Amino acid sequence: MQTGSKLMPLSEIELMPLQYAVITRLEKNGFAYIFDEVGSGKTIQTGLAIWNIIKDNPRAKILIVCPKSITYNWYSELLQKFGFDFKIVEGIKGSLFSCDPRIANLLITGSDASTKEYRPNEGLNRLALKNEVPEQSSGSWWDLIVIDEAHEFKGTSSSRFQTIRKNYSAKKVLFLSATPIKNAIEELETELDLVATLLTKEKEKGRVLPTLDNSKEYLGMKLLSLDPQNPFSRNFKEIIRLCKENVKGNQIDSDALYFKNRVIHRLTYNINPENWKAITEHLKGYYGFGYYQAIGNIHQLVFRNSLNIDPKLNECLKYLKDKVKSKEKAVIFCTRKATVEYICSALRKEFGKDEVLGMTGDTHEIGERKQILSRIGTMKTSFGEYENVRFLVIIDKLATVGLNLPTFNHIVNYELPFTPADIEQRFGRIDRITGQYHDDLHLVYFCEEKPDNVEYAALDSAFINLCVTKLIWNILDSIPSKNTIIDIISKDINVVAWRFTFIKTLLDIEKKYKVDWNISLEMMYAFIEELLGVNGTYATLQCQLFYHEIIKTRDSDSQVTFAEMMSHMQNQYLKSLSVVLGNDHLCQRFLNSEMTISEFVEAVGDQRKIKTDNAIFYKDEQGKIAPIALTDLAKKIVLNPNDEMKKLYTEIKQIQDDLGSFQEECKKICKDDNVDFKKLDELLINIEENSIFVSATLINIYKYLRKNGCISMNLSDFITGWNERRNK
């Protein structure tokens, strides 16, 4: 029976080949970018990477850099699942869990950084001080640096990026982000620069560092390959599960075993003409980001003290009453504190205080909030006043990272975020690779109906258009996505088709009759206002977005013509139609005048059959964005696993077999609720005395023996008994 360097800490983790592949990725390249979707087990992959390093070097120096709000999540997960006892480093005025970085080699710190060089009020700054970590000034000091939610490193000029660049270096880097691009490809370039910066001293040893140019061959559809030597991975939960079953030799004919039923609900609401007048008046004069902020205040300004006539709130209440069954739970996401309070007030009147919990940054202390959310999310035990909560109303910044809510199965987007990445993060709170309680997962969003005979201001539709535009134009080119925002376009595909035909007609007129469309930007705004059917403010915003996109493609600042603007809009609608329909065949037939307008719109409606909530969208070999059903993707890349994947599964099976044998041996050392620590010492004889595996394995042995009823003593007594034996 082997222990020590070849035995993983005793654990209940279900190992999967695609997760275990992180070891190969790091060994081969020195870095790995894990872009796997939200809830697919990136913490497990990190634990495996750490285990692989410290099994050969128990004193390896490992640092995890993550958002400050989830440092304790990382500490808890690695302790519970692997037995690794990391220490949290915060500023000098740190919390209860803060430690002195000079006395530990496994550390976690927040990714915030101070702009004041001589005031180390954040952990990242404190670790950079040479008097705190004196050896750091020479060589690649950290054996492994893990950067979680790394998309938060915004721009190379940010204080956190500059702190990393000036003070940190590593032998290996593990980069984790389910949403590496939120707005533009430049964000991915920053992330590549960040890893290259950390590995600068490794370049001297011949290491090839990542750049945007040499990484392009791994992006797009190649991210979905099962090659464990690829430094980039973009795996989806269903593929991870299917791959394990396939390399085990099991048949995967039944989709129901592996695919969750993701249901999208589009709730529409109508606002009466009088309130529309108040809304459009409120939005006048707002542009750009300010326009979206102004939308968020409408429920306060227009529907204040009028809960019975707020049509959006009424639709929300109706859905929660009709669709959320007695044993189901819903998370209602808001982007503003005022909205959380507004929704909670209405829900408590409808469902009672016990079933509703509202959370903003002001409602609970950080430690209490984390404990409450953890228990609500798992419901492993009862916990007093919160055990009856069915509706969690929460502000975005508290819940889009580091929160697991597998007992919930409804996500209600009362307010949509600014990016499709945040929608993906929200859905990932309930869609987890393990511990799922529900087969049906629901995502809800709202959209206002366009009224007749009143000036129309875009409300929720403004956020929908913004997210769809970012996803189609900026993200899918490089990162395949299973984003539910795609389904939103398909609900309104006929409207997109009509607009597409109208623009094509205008361009035909220009071409045939050589019409001079040389008009001012103001006139363009007015025309697009009519075309989109929205108020002038929103039309101006759309025009400005199109204008800047066109300018970015030019070498000069020459004036954008009306025809260019129309062509740009046509291309945007063509891309949207192609994504939803699966190809651009119908659009090309219409552009070639092979179909009339009515025939085209009718055909678009008939062809919209793809169920986008179970599809992956990616950029194909022809440069077009196309969907592929998850079942088809599985058949394409999983049914014929390569030798590397089979080898990984063989290694996993050997580890699990060793663990099984070791567990049986552990049972034999217990008798009459006591542990024979002498025999336990003999079992662990191959583990070095100062190895991290001593504490890690002891914790997991205790958990296993306690779970299987072999002992009833508490952990403190167990460790005391072990220490007494070792002292002898």
N, C-alpha and C positions, 0 to 999 in steps of 0.2 A: 504494500500500500504506500503510494507516494504522497508526500505532503510538501510543505515548503514552497520552493520556487516553481513547482509545476502544478500546485493546487490553488485554484481560485478560492478566495474566502467563501466559506459555506454560505449559500444563498438560495433563496426561492425564486430567483430571476429565471424567466423563460428565455433562454438564449436563442437568437435567430441568426442565420448566416449573414444576411445583409447588414445586421448590426455589428456582428463580430468582424466584418470586413474592414472596420475602421482601423484595426491593428495593421493589416496589410497596407492600407493607404498611407498610414504614418511611416511605417518602416520603409516603404518604397520611395516616398517623396520628401519626407521630413515635414510635411504639412498636409492637412486635409480640410476641405471645405464641405461641411455637412449641411446641405440645403434641404434635407428631408422635411416633409410637410409637418405642420404643427401636430403634436400629439403622437409622433411616430417613434418616440423612445430615444431622443438625443442624449438624455441623461445616462441611459444605459450604455450607449456607445462611449460616452466620456469615461464612465466607470471602467469599461473594458480597456480603454486606452491607458488609463492610469495603472490598472492592474498589470498590464503587459510591461510597463516600465519599472514599477517598483518590485516586481517579482525577481528581477535581475539586479536591481539597485535599490535596496530598502531605504536608503537615505536620499533618494532622488528628490530634487527640489521642484515642486509642482505648484503652479499658481493658476487659480480660476478667477477670471475677471468677468463680472456679470452686473446687470443693473442692481443698484444698491437695494432696491425693494425686494429682491429675491435671493440675497446672500444666504439668509437662513434656510430658504427652500433647498439650496444646493447642499448646505451643511447637513440638513436632515435627510435628504434623499441618499447621499453617499454613505451616511452612517447607517441608515436603515437597510439599504439594499446591498451594500458592499462591506460595511463595517469600518470604512475609512474614517478616521477621526481628524477631519480638517479643522483648522482654526480660522476664525474670521478676523480680518484686520480692518479696522476703521481708523478714523482720524484720532489724534491724541485725546480728543474729547469723545471717544468711542462709546459704544453701548456695552451691555453686560457681556456680550459674546466677543468683544474685541480682545485681541491678545498681542503680546510682544512678538513681532516677526522674527526676533533673534532666537527664539526658543522652539521654533517649529519649522518643518520643511514642507508641510502640506497646508497651503494657505488659500483663502478666498477673500477677495476684496471687491468693493463696488467699482463700477466703471466711471463714476464721476471723478472729475479732477478739478482742482482749484487753479485759478488763473494767477494766484499770488504765489510766486515761487518759494518764498521763505515762510509760508504759513501752511504747513501740511495738515489742513483740516479735512482731507479726504484720504482714504486708505491708499489709493493709487499714488498720491504724492508722498505719503509717509514711507511706502516701500521703496520709493525712488531715492530717499536720503541715504547717503553712504554710511552715516553713523548708525542707521537702523539696520542696514544689511551691508556690512563692510566689504564682503567678497564680491559684491555685484559689479564692481568697477572693471573687472577683467574677464575676458572670454564670454562665451555664451552661458550666462550664469544660471538660467532656469533650464531644467531638463525638459519641461513641457509647460507651455502657457496655453490655457484654454480660454477662448473669448466667446462668451455666450451673448445671444441677442446682439451680435456684432454690428448689425445695421444701425445701432445707436451711435456709432462713431461717425458722425456727420461731418465730412469734409476734412481735408488734411490740415486746415488751419485751426481746427477746434482744439480746446485746451487738453482734452483727453488724448487726442491723437498726438499732439506735440509732446505731452508727458511721456507717452509710450516711446515715441521716436528718440527722445533724448536720453532716456534712462533704462530702457529694457532691451534685453536680448535673450534668445532662447535657442535650444538645439532643435526643438520641434514645436509646432503650433497647430492647435486644433481650433477650427473656426466654425461656430454654430449659428445658423440663422435660417429659419423657415421662410423668411421674407427678405432676401438680400437686396432686392430692388423695391423701393416704395414709390419712387417718383421717376427716376431716370437712370440710364446706364452708368452715368458718372459715379453713382453710389457704389456700384460694383467695383469700379476702378479704384475707389478709395479703400475698399475692403481688401483688394489685392495688394495695394501699396502698404497697408497696415501689416499684413503677414510678411511681405518682403522686408519691411523695416525691422521686424523682430528677428528675422533670420539673416540679417546683413553679415554677421560674423561667420555664418555657415557658408556664405558665398565664397569666402576665401578657401574653403575646403572643397570647392567644386560643386556645391549645391546649386541647382538651377532654381532661381526664385520666380514666383508667379508674377506675370504682367498681363494686361488686358490682351495684348497681341498673342502671347504664347498660350493663353488660356481659352481662346475662342474655339479651339478644336475640341474642347471638352464640354462646351455649353450647348444649349438647344436640346435636341432630341438625344444627343449623346450622354446627357446627364442621367438619362433613364436607363443606361446600360447597366448590366450586372457585373461589370469588370471591377474587381476589388482593387486593382492597381491604379485605377483612375483617381486622381486626387480630389475630384469633385463628385458628389452624389446628390441626387434629387429623387428620393424614394417616397412612395406613397404607402400608406398603411396596408392596403389590400395586397399590394405587390410583395411587401415584406412577409405577410402571412403566407401568401401563395407560394413564394419561393421556398420557404421552409418545408411546406408540405410536399412540394415537388421533389426536392433533393432527398427527402425521406423515402420517396417512391410512391407516395399516395396519389390517387387520382384526384383531379380538381375540377370535375365536371359540374358540381353543384355551386352555382354562383352565390346562393343564399348563405352558404357557410362563411363566406369571406367578405361579402359586400353589404355595407350598411345601406338602408334605404334613406337617402337624403332627400327630404321633401322641401320644396321652396314655396312659400306663400307670399303672394303679392296682394296686399290689402290697399284698396283705393278709398279715398275719402273726398267728399264734396264740401266746398265752402260757399256759403251764400254770398250773393253779390255785394251786400253791404260790408261784410268782412273782407272781401277781396279788395274793395276800395281802400280800406284801412291798411291792408297788407302792402299793396302796391305803393301807397303813399309813404309807408314806413321804409320801403326798400329803395326809394329814389335817392340817387346820389352815391350809392355804395357800388364799389367796383372791386374786382379781384378778390383777394382773401377776405376783405371787409364785407363783401356781399354775403359770403357763406356764414360769417359770424353774425351778421344782421338777421339772417334767416332763423338762427337759433333763439332769438329773443321774441319771436312772434307769439309763441304761446303765452308769454307773460304779458305782452302789450295788447294783443287782440282778444285773448280768451281769459284774461285775468278774472277770477271769481265767477267764471261761467263754465264750470266743468260739464254741465249738461249739454252745452252747445258746441263743445270742441269736437269736431267730427273725427279728427285723427285719434284723439284719446278714446272716443266712443268705439272706434273700430278696434283699437287695442284691447279694450275691456271685453268687447264681444268675442274676440279671438281667445282670450285667456279663459273666459267662462265656457266657451263651446268646445275648444280644442285641447286644452290642457286637462287631462283626465285626473282622477283623484290621486293616483300614485305617481303622477308625472310632475315635473318641475320646470320652471322657466326662468331664464336670465334676461332681464330687460336692460339693454345697453343704452347709455346716454353719454353725451359728450360734455355736458355742463352740470354743475352742482344744482343750479336752480331747477333743471328739468328732473333730476332725481327726486328732489323734494316735491315737485309738482305731481309726478307719477305716483309716488308713495302715498300722498294724500288721497288720491282717487282710489288706489288699490285697497287701502285700509278701510275705506268706506264700503267697498264692494265685498271684500273677502275677510275683513277683520284684521286686527293688529298682529296676531300670532303667525299668520301665514305670509306676512310681508316683511322683508328686511331691506332697508336702504343703506347704501354705503358710499360715502365720499371721503375725501382726505380728512374731513373734520369729525366724522361720526364715531370713530373708535381709535384707541391707541394702536400703534403699528403691531405690537405683539399680539394684542387681543384680536385685532382684525384678521391676522394670519391664522390664528387658532380657530376662529369662528368659520372662516372660509374653508379651511381644511376639513373641518368636521361636517359642514353643510355639504361639501362636495363628495364626501365618501359615505357618510351616515353609518360608520362602523359601530358607533355607540350613541346612546342618547346623551344629550347635553343640555338639559334644562330648557330655558326659555326659547332656544332657537331650533329645537328639534322638529317643530311643526312648519318651518319655513318652506313654502312652495314657490314663492316669487322673490327673486333677488334682483333689486334694482340697483345698478352699480355704474359708477362713472368709469369711462374708458381707461384712464391712466392707472387704475388699481387692478385691472383684470385682463389686459391684453397680453401679458407675459407672466409665466410662472404660476398660473392658477389652473388646477385640475378640478373639473366638476362633472365627473362621469355619471353622477346620479341625476343630472339635469338632461333633458332632451329637447328643449325649445330655446332657441336664441331669438330674441325679439330686438331688432334694430330700430328702436324708437327714433334715434337720431343716427344717421349714417356718418361714418368717418370721412376723412379727406382722401384716403387711399384704399385701393382694393386689398392691399397687404393687411390692413387693419381688420377688414372683414374676414379674411382668412384666419387671422389671429383669434378673432372672436369665436368663430365656429370651432376652432381647435380646442376651446375650453371644454366642450362636451364630447368632441369626437376624438377618442383616445385609442391607442393600439391595444391596451390591456385594461381590464377592470370596467368594461362597458356594461351598463345596466339595461340599455334599451336597444332595440333593433331599428326603430324609426327615429331619425333625428330631423328636427324641423328648424328651418331658418325663415324668419319673417322680416319683411321690409314694407315700407309704406310709399305710396305715390299719389300725389294729388291728381284729381280729374280736371281736365281743362274746361272751364266754364264757358258758356255762351254769352256774348254781348257784354263782356267786361274785360278790362285790361288784365292780362294774365301774367303773373309773376311766378317764375320757377321756384319751387320750394324743395321738396325731397328729390324731384327729378333733376335739379341742379347737381346734387351730390351723386346721383346715379350716373349722369352723363360724365361727370368729372372722373369717377372711378373707372368707368368703362373705357374712357379715352386713355387713361394712364395704363390700364392693363393691356389694351390692344396695341397701343403705339409704343410703349416703353418697356414693358415687362416680358411679354410672351416671346419677343424676339430672342431672348437669352435664357429665360427660365420657364420651363413648362409649368402649367398651373391647373389646379382643380378648383379654381375660384368660383364660388357660387354667384358672383356678380355677373358672370356670363349669362346665366339663366334669365337675369333681369332684362337683357336686351331682347331675348327671344319672346318675352311676353308682349313687347311693343314692336315686333318686327314689321308689322304691316305699316305702321307710321314711318319707320325708317325707309321702307320700300317706296312709299309715296313721295317722301322727300327726295330720294334718290332719282326717281323718275322726273320730278320737277326740275331738278338741277340739270339733268341730262338734256331736257327740252330746251332750257335756256342756252346751254352751250351749243346745241344744234342750231339754234337761231343765230347765234353769233357767227358760227362757221359758215352757214348757208348764205346769210344776208350781209355778212361783214359789218355787223352792228358795232358801233363804237361804245364800249362799256366803260369809257374813261370817266369814272365818277369819283367823288370824294369818299373818304372813309366814313363820314357821317351818313352819306346816302347808302353806303354798304350796310351800315348798322341798321338803318331803317328798313332796308329790304330784307335782311336776315331776320329782323323782328317779325315781319310778316310771314316769312318762310317757316320759321320755327314755331310761330304762334305764341311768342312769349313777350314780356314787357321789354321796353327799350334797354333797361339796365342789364338784364341778363343777355340780351342779344349783343350788346356792346362787349360784355365779358367774353362771349363765345368768339366774337370777331377778333378780339385782342389775342386770344389763345391761338387762333388760326394764323393771324398775322405774324406772330413771333415764331411759330413753327416754320412758316415759309421763309422768313428772314434768316433763320438758322442754316438753311440750305444754300444760301447765296454767298458770293464773295464780295458783293457790293451792297450798299444800302439804297438801291434804286426803289422807287415806289412800287408797292404791290398793286397790281391791277385787279379789277373786279373779276375778270375771267380767271385769274390765278386763284383768287379766293374761292370761286365756285368750283374750280377743278380740285382744290384741296378738300373742300367739303365733300365732293363726289367720291374722292378716294377714301375719305374717312367712312362714309356710309357703305362703300363697296367692301371695305375691310370688315365692318361690323356684320354686314349681310353674309359674307363668306364664312365668318366664324360660326354664326348660328346655323347656317344651312349646311355646313360641312364642306362646301366648295363654292367656286364662283361661276359655275356653269350657267346658271340662270341669268346672272348679272351680265355675263359676256354675251349671251344671246340677245338680251335686251339692248345692250350697247351697240350690237351689230344690226339693230333694227329688225330682228327676226320675230319680235313679239310686240304687241301693243301694250300700252300702259296697264289697262285693265287685266290683260292676260298675265302680265308679269306679276302684278300684285296678288292676283289669285293664286298663281303658281307658287309664289313665296309662302303664302299661307298654307298651301297643301304640303310643301316640302319640309316645313318646320316640324320634323318628327323626332329628331335626335334628342334624347333625354340628357340634357347638358349637366345635370347634377351628378351624374356618374360618368363623366368624361374628363379626359386630360386634353388640354389645349397646348399646342406647340407650333413651332415654325418648321415647316417641312423642307425638303431638299430644293424645292423651287422658290423658297423664300416666302411662301404663303402660310398664313396661320390656319391650322386645321385641327379638328377635334379627333380624338380616338377614344372609343369606349374603353373603360377600365378592363372589361372582359377581353377585348381584342388586344389591348396592350399586354395583358397577362399572357395570352397565347403567343404573342410576338416575342417576348423577352424572357418568359419564365419557363415555358414548356421544354426548352432546350438549354438547361443550365450548363455553363462551361465547367471545365475540369477544376478551375480555381474555386468555384462555388461548392462543388462536391467535396473538395479538399477541406474547405472551411467547415462544412457540416460534419465531416469525419472528426475534425479536431474538437468541435463542440460536443459531439456525442461522447468522445473519450473523456472530456472534462466532466460531463454529466454522469457518466458511469463511475468515474473516480469519486465524485461527490456522493453518489448513491451508496457506494461501498463504505465510504468514510462515515456517512450518517448512520449506517447500521452498526459500525464499530462504536460510534459515540453512544448509541443506546445501551450497549453492553456495559458501559462504565457506571450506569445508574442502578441503584438498588435501594428500596425503601426510602425514596425521596432524598437520597444522598448521592453524591458524586465521588467516585474514586479518582481523586486528582493525581495520584501516582500513575494510574493507567492513562489518564488524559495527557500527562506529561510525556509518556512513552509514545502516545499517538502523534504528538506534535514535535517529536524529537528532531525531525529534519528541518524545522523552522528555526532560523537564526534568532537568538535571544532578543536582539534589539530590532528585529524586523517589524514592520508595520503589520505583518500578517499575524503576529501574536495577538494584538488587540482586536484586529478585524475578525480573525477566526474565532476567538473566544466569544465575542459578542454574538456571532452568528450561531455558534454551537449552543449557547444559552437559549437563543430564540427558538432553535429547532427542538431542543429537549423540552422546553416549556410548552411549545405548541403541541407536541405529541404526548403530553401528560407524563413525561418521565420524571420531572421534578416540579416543585411548586415554590422553591425559594426565589427571592428577588435577585436582581442582577448584582446588587452590591454584595450580598452574601456569597454569590458565585465567584466574583472577582476576588473577594477576601480569601476564600478557600484556595483559590489558585495561587495567590501570592504567598500564602503560608506554606504551601507545598514547595514553591520555587525557592523560598528562603531556606528551607531545610536542605 
